[in-house]
Amino acid sequence: MDFLEVARTTFAAREFTDDPVSDDVLYRIFDTARFAPSGGNRQGWKVIAVRDPQVKQQLGELCWPAMRVAAAQMRAGEVYWQSVTPTSVDISEAASDESLPIAIPMFEHLENVPVVCVIAVNLKVVASMDQHLERVGVVSGASIYPMAWSALMAARNEGLGGALTTLVTAQEPAVQQLLGLESHEAVAAMLTIGKPPKQLSKLSRKPVEEFVFLNHANGEPLTT
């Protein structure tokens, strides 16, 4: 498949057919993804490819508290899970409130997804240039998310699809225990991979003029 087509049509797939994803295909996906960049080329990633239905179900259930919190924050008129403005929601109370909806059905039946890949990053080797700033750290992601996204584009090239989700990261200690990860192996993302019932070919995204500016944050937008 042409690269531009892959780059412009890799969408977040959350529904899948029963078609299996073979080890050969999964290997090809990560054989491509491994060429993604990372700080110092340290490649501190680790992928746990889960096929066990019971483990997949447990991972799905670990996503429910974060979705309940998101539902409560949206009900309060807030942008859910943002880190700048303090929330008015009692996080622990919302996380355990079973009356709040699980907005994405996939996580209620994660055992049916062909492959669930948990992406971890070794914090002992990752470059975290913003670790001393007084805000939530984001730079470490530069050494892990390019690989995760490359995996999804490689999956698209195989006629498959998936979604990069971070819901499970809020339950990192439980995920580490479930999958045997060390305390310094941070849970960065979870990829679902399978064959979507339909491949989207036209995605909705902001135009370049809305997010690229010349020379200054208040500069002229980049246009053609």
C-alpha positions in Angstrom: 0.0 0.0 0.0 1.2 3.5 -0.8 2.7 5.3 2.2 0.5 8.4 1.8 -2.6 6.2 1.7 -1.5 4.4 4.9 -0.7 7.7 6.7 -4.0 9.3 5.7 -6.3 6.3 6.3 -5.0 4.7 9.5 -8.0 5.2 11.8 -8.9 4.2 15.3 -10.6 0.8 14.8 -12.6 -0.4 17.8 -14.7 -3.1 16.1 -13.2 -6.3 14.7 -14.3 -9.5 12.8 -13.5 -12.9 14.2 -10.6 -13.3 11.7 -7.4 -14.2 13.6 -4.1 -12.3 13.4 -1.3 -14.8 12.8 2.0 -14.7 14.5 3.6 -14.2 11.1 1.5 -11.1 10.5 2.1 -9.8 14.0 5.8 -10.3 13.6 5.8 -8.3 10.3 4.0 -5.5 12.0 6.5 -5.1 14.8 9.4 -5.8 12.5 8.5 -2.6 10.7 7.6 -0.7 13.9 11.0 -1.3 15.5 12.6 1.2 13.1 10.8 4.1 14.8 13.0 6.7 16.5 13.7 6.9 20.2 15.8 9.1 22.4 19.5 8.2 22.0 18.3 5.2 19.9 17.9 3.4 23.2 14.7 1.5 22.1 13.4 1.1 25.6 10.1 -0.4 24.5 8.6 -3.8 25.4 5.5 -5.2 23.9 3.3 -7.8 25.6 1.1 -9.4 22.9 -1.9 -10.9 24.7 -4.0 -13.6 23.1 -5.3 -15.2 26.3 -9.0 -14.3 26.5 -9.0 -14.2 30.3 -6.1 -11.8 30.4 -7.6 -9.6 27.7 -10.8 -9.5 29.6 -8.9 -8.4 32.7 -7.2 -5.6 30.8 -10.5 -4.4 29.5 -11.9 -4.3 33.0 -8.9 -2.2 34.1 -10.0 0.4 31.6 -13.5 0.8 33.1 -12.5 3.1 36.1 -10.9 5.7 33.7 -13.9 5.7 31.5 -16.2 6.2 34.5 -14.1 9.2 35.6 -14.3 10.6 32.0 -18.0 10.2 32.1 -18.3 12.0 35.4 -16.0 14.9 34.2 -18.0 15.3 31.0 -21.2 15.4 33.0 -19.6 18.2 35.1 -18.8 20.1 31.8 -15.1 19.4 32.1 -12.5 18.3 29.5 -11.9 14.8 30.9 -8.5 13.7 32.2 -6.7 17.0 31.4 -4.0 18.0 33.8 -4.1 21.8 34.0 -7.4 22.8 35.6 -8.3 20.9 38.8 -11.3 18.7 38.5 -14.4 19.1 40.6 -15.0 15.4 40.4 -14.1 13.0 43.2 -11.9 10.7 41.1 -11.9 7.7 43.4 -15.7 7.9 43.8 -16.3 8.2 40.1 -13.9 5.4 39.3 -16.0 3.0 41.3 -19.4 4.3 40.4 -21.0 1.5 38.3 -23.9 3.7 37.3 -21.5 5.7 35.1 -21.4 4.4 31.5 -18.6 2.5 29.8 -18.5 4.6 26.6 -16.5 2.3 24.4 -18.1 -1.2 24.1 -14.9 -2.7 22.9 -13.6 -2.6 26.5 -16.5 -4.5 27.8 -15.6 -7.4 25.5 -11.9 -7.0 25.0 -11.5 -10.8 25.1 -13.0 -10.8 21.6 -10.3 -8.6 20.1 -7.8 -10.9 18.2 -4.6 -9.4 19.7 -4.2 -6.8 22.6 -0.7 -5.4 22.8 0.4 -3.6 26.0 3.3 -1.2 25.2 5.7 -0.6 28.1 8.7 1.7 28.3 11.9 1.2 30.4 12.2 4.4 32.4 15.8 3.6 33.2 16.8 4.3 29.6 14.2 6.7 28.2 15.1 10.3 27.7 12.9 12.6 29.9 14.1 16.1 29.2 11.1 17.7 30.9 11.4 15.7 34.2 12.2 18.8 36.3 9.4 21.1 34.9 6.4 21.8 37.1 3.9 20.0 34.9 3.0 16.5 33.9 5.8 14.9 31.9 5.2 14.3 28.2 8.6 14.1 26.6 9.2 10.4 27.5 6.4 9.6 25.0 8.7 10.7 22.2 10.6 7.5 22.7 7.7 5.1 22.7 4.6 6.5 20.8 6.3 6.7 17.4 6.9 2.9 17.6 3.3 2.3 18.7 1.9 4.4 15.8 4.3 2.7 13.3 2.8 -0.6 14.5 -0.7 0.6 13.7 0.3 1.9 10.3 2.0 -1.4 9.6 -1.2 -3.1 10.6 -3.1 -0.9 8.2 -0.7 -2.0 5.5 -1.6 -5.6 6.3 -5.3 -4.9 5.8 -5.8 -4.8 9.6 -6.7 -2.0 12.0 -6.5 -1.0 15.7 -6.6 1.7 18.2 -3.9 3.3 20.4 -5.5 3.7 23.9 -4.0 4.9 27.2 -7.0 4.2 29.4 -5.3 1.2 31.1 -2.3 3.3 32.1 -4.3 4.8 35.0 -4.1 1.3 36.6 -0.4 0.8 35.9 0.4 -1.2 39.1 -2.3 -3.7 38.4 -1.2 -4.1 34.8 2.4 -4.6 35.9 1.4 -7.3 38.2 -0.9 -9.0 35.7 1.8 -9.1 33.0 4.9 -9.4 35.0 6.4 -6.0 34.3 9.0 -4.4 36.5 8.2 -1.2 38.5 10.5 0.8 36.2 8.6 -0.5 33.1 5.9 2.2 32.7 2.7 1.2 30.9 2.5 3.7 28.0 -0.3 2.4 25.8 -2.4 -0.5 24.7 -3.0 -1.4 21.1 -5.9 -3.4 19.8 -5.2 -5.2 16.5 -7.6 -7.1 14.3 -9.5 -6.9 11.0 -12.2 -4.1 11.0 -15.5 -5.0 9.5 -15.0 -1.9 7.3 -11.9 0.1 6.4 -12.4 3.9 6.6 -10.8 5.8 3.7 -11.7 9.4 4.6 -10.8 10.8 8.1 -11.9 14.0 9.7 -8.9 16.2 10.8 -8.2 19.9 11.3 -6.7 21.6 8.3 -3.0 22.6 8.5 -3.9 26.3 8.8 -5.4 25.6 12.2 -2.3 24.3 13.9 0.9 25.3 12.0 2.0 29.0 12.5 5.0 30.9 11.1 7.7 32.1 13.4 5.5 32.7 16.5 2.4 31.2 18.3 0.5 34.3 17.1 2.1 34.2 13.7 0.4 33.8 10.3 -0.9 30.3 9.6 0.9 28.2 7.1 -1.0 28.1 3.8 -0.3 27.0 0.3 
